[in-house]
Amino acid sequence: MSPRVRKLIGLFGILGFLVFYVGLVAQGARFVPDHGPLQFAYFALAGVLWGVPILPLISWMNRGG
C-alpha cells in the first residue's frame, strides 16, 4: 500500500475516532459535578487522552513502504 493511500485511510480513521470521542466526552461531562477545578481536570484529561489510542494509527500511517 502506498504511503499516500495509507495516510488517506489514517486521516479518515482519525476523523471518525475524534467524532466518536468528542461525543463520548460530551456525554460524560454531564456526570461531572458543577465545580470548576473538577471540570477543568476532566476536560484537561480528556484533551490529552485522545492521543493514546491514535498513536498506533499514526505510526502505521508513517511506516515506510
Secondary structure, 3 states (H helix, E strand, C coil): CCHHHHHHHHHHHHHHHHHHHHHHHHHHHHHCCCCHHHHHHHHHHHHHHCHHHHHHHHHHHCCCC
